[in-house]
Amino acid sequence: MKRIAEVLALSISTVSRALKNHPDISSGTKKRFHELAEFLDYEPNMNAINLRAKNNRVLGLIVPTISGFFYDFFISAVEEECRAYDYTLMILQSGNDPVTEINNLSICRQNRISGLFICLSTHTSGMTAFDKFKEANIPLVFFDKVPDGNGYNKVCIDDREAATLAGKLLLQKNKKNILSIFGNISLSITRSRLQAFNLIISSKKWAVNNMEHCNSSDEAKKITDRYFSKQVCPDAIFCMSDEILIGVM
């Protein structure tokens, strides 16, 4: 900025106002500034700007893995909204490892993010690390795999209603030998869907529900292979998630 001010014979404060498109600066002066700034490859020091404004305009997003249609779609949507509001999105993967998840939370705090979206890892067992964000007044939004309780901002589908609709449909089609595959039982999303699905299927004594659990698409494939190697194969399969569905297919 000092170099630009010297070349244009302007004060640094005038250059600063021109950078911000201040209405007090004439369009001609702004044009001269932007042409020279482009020639000198000028870039503002965002760290200094963010420190002064106490807002670095960076949002964090932590997912178990970037691969997979749902997370890919979610990340794309959030990134598009961030761009529209002049925010930057920092994306981290937990790999479904609670230790990595906690390290990622620390990275987010160190970078003074303005807010965080997070899908819990499969083995997350406590909320102490997340409560630190509340204490620091950093907005926190859980999505997809969310914690129990009402003290958190959560975005997810109605797990019980979804599982209930699926169970009713299978019974309407007179399916009698159902293979139902659920995720990790420690997750609230699993428990909600399992309870609702079992409640519907158990309402008909003629329907058999062969219930299994798995943590990945590969495990879902092995379970499916095992059941289809039997003399009597399932006549329907309920998959709790898209990850499980991919393995089954």
N, C-alpha and C positions, 0 to 999 in steps of 0.2 A: 504494500500500500504506500509505503514511503517513496519507493522508486516511481510509482505511477504519479504520485503527487508532485514529485520533482519535474518529471517530464511534462506534465500538463500545467505546471505552475499553479497548482491548487493546494489548499491545505489538506492535511490528512483527514480532518473531520468532514470536509466536502466530499472527498473520495469515498469515505465510509457511507455518507448519506446517499451518494450516487449508487453505490453497491446495493443499497437497500431500496432503490427506486423511490427515494423520498420526494414528495411533491414539490418541495422547495427548490429542487435542482432542475434546471431547464433540460428539455429533451435533447438539446444540442450537446450540452455538457455530458449527459448520460451516454449519448452515442459515442462521443470521444473516449469516455472512460471504458466502455465495453469493448471498443475496438482495440484499445491499447492493452486492456486486461487479457483479451484473447491472444494478442500477439505475444505478450509476456508469459502466457500460460499460467495466469494467476488463478489460484484456488484459495478460497477463504479457509482459515484455520477453524474447522468445525469444533475441535476440542475446546478452544478458547471461547467460541460463541456459546457452546452448550454449557460451559462452566459459568459464564456470565448469566445465562438465561435459566440456569438450574434445571434444564430439561434437554437431554441429548437426543430426543426424538428417535430413540431406538426401542423397538419392542422385541422381546425374546419369545421364542417358540421352541418347546421341547417335546419331541415325539419319541416313541420307542424305536421307530425306524422310518426313514424317508420313503422307502419303497412301499408299494401297495397303493391301490387306487384311492382309498379313502384319505390317507394322510397326504398323498400327492395333491389331491383335489383341495383339501383343507388348506394346505400351505399356499397353494396358488391363489386361493380366494383371499387369504389374509394378506399376502404380499401385494395383491392388486389394490386392496383397500389402503394399505400402508402408503403405497406410492401416490394414491389419490390425495392423501392428507400430508404428504411430504414427510413421511416417517420411513425409517430403515428397519428391515426385519432381520434379526439374528437367529439362525436356525441351528439347533443342537439335537443330537441323537443320544438317547439313554441306552439303547441296545437292550432294553428290558432289564438293565442292571441297576439296582438301587444305589450302589456306590457311585457309578458314573452319573446317575441322576443328581445326586447330592453335589458332585463336583460341577455339574452343569449349572446348578442353582447358584453356586458360589461364583462362577464365571459371570453369570447374569448380574449379580449384585455388584461385583467388582467393576463391571462396565456401566453401572448406574443406569440400567434400563428404565424406561418409563412405564413398562407394564409387561406381564408375562402370560402367555397361553401355554398350558401344559396338559399332556395326556400321561397319566401315571404309568409307571412301569409295572409289570406284572407282579413283582415282588416287593413293592413299596409297603412298608409296615408301620410307618409313623408319619406324623404331620409336623413335627418340630421344625424341620428345615423350611417348610412352607410358611409356617407362622411368622418367621423372621421377615418375610415380605410384608405381612400385615403390619408388623411393628415399624417397618421402614416406610409405610404408606405407599407401597408399590402395588398397584392393582394386579390381582391374580385371578385368572379365569381357567378353570378345569374343563376339559372337553373329552368326549368319548368315554375313557376310563376315568371315572371321577371318584372322589372320596365319599364316605358315608357322612351323614349329618347335614344340617341345614346352615352351617356357618360359613359356607363357601359359595362363590359364584360358579355355577355349573351349567354347561351346555351339552345336552345329550337327548336322545330320543326317550320315549316312554317305554322302558325295557319290559315292564310287566304287560303292558297292552300289546306290544309287538309279539311277544311270546304267546300270549293268549290267542291272538288272531291266527298265528301259525298252527297252534294246537287244534283250534276249532276247525280249520280248513282240512287238516289231515283226518279228523274224525268224520267230517262231512263226506270225505272221499272213501270212507270205510277202510282206512289203513289199520291193519291189525298187528303188524310186526315192525315197530318203529325203532330206528337207530337214532338217538339224540346225542349230539356231541357238543359239549360245553367247554369253556375255557377254564382258567385257573379259578378254583373255588374261593380264593382269598379276595377276589375282586367283587365289588358290589354289583357290577354289571352282570357278572356270572350268576350270582346268588338270586338277583331279581328275576332274570330270565328263566333260570332253572325252576324256581318255586312256582312261577306262573304257568310254565309249560307242564310241569308234573301235575299241578292241580287240575288242569283241563283233561289231560290224557287219563289220569286215574279216575275220572268221573265215569268212564266206560270200562267195565270189567273185561270186555272182550279185546281191549287194546293192550298190547305188551310194549312197554317202553324200555329199550335196552340203552341205558345211560352210560356215557363215557366222558372222560375229561382229557384235554390235551393242551399243549402250550405253543404249538406251531403247525404250519401247513403240513410239514413232513410227518408229524405225529398223527395228524388227521388222516393222511393217506394210508399209513400203516394200520390204523384202526379200521378203515374202510376195507382194505385188502383182507384183513382178518375175518371180518363179518361176511364178506362175499365169497370167502373160501369155504363157508359152511354149507351144509346140505340145504338148509332153509335160509334163504337170503332175506334181508329186510325188504319190505315193500315201500318204505319211505325213509328218508333221512332228514332230520332237522339239524341245521348247522347254526350255531349261536352267532357266528361272526363271518365276515367275508374272508378272513384269513383261514378259518376252518373250512369254509366252502371251497376255496381254491384247492386245498389238499384233497378234499373228498372228490371233487370233479376230476 
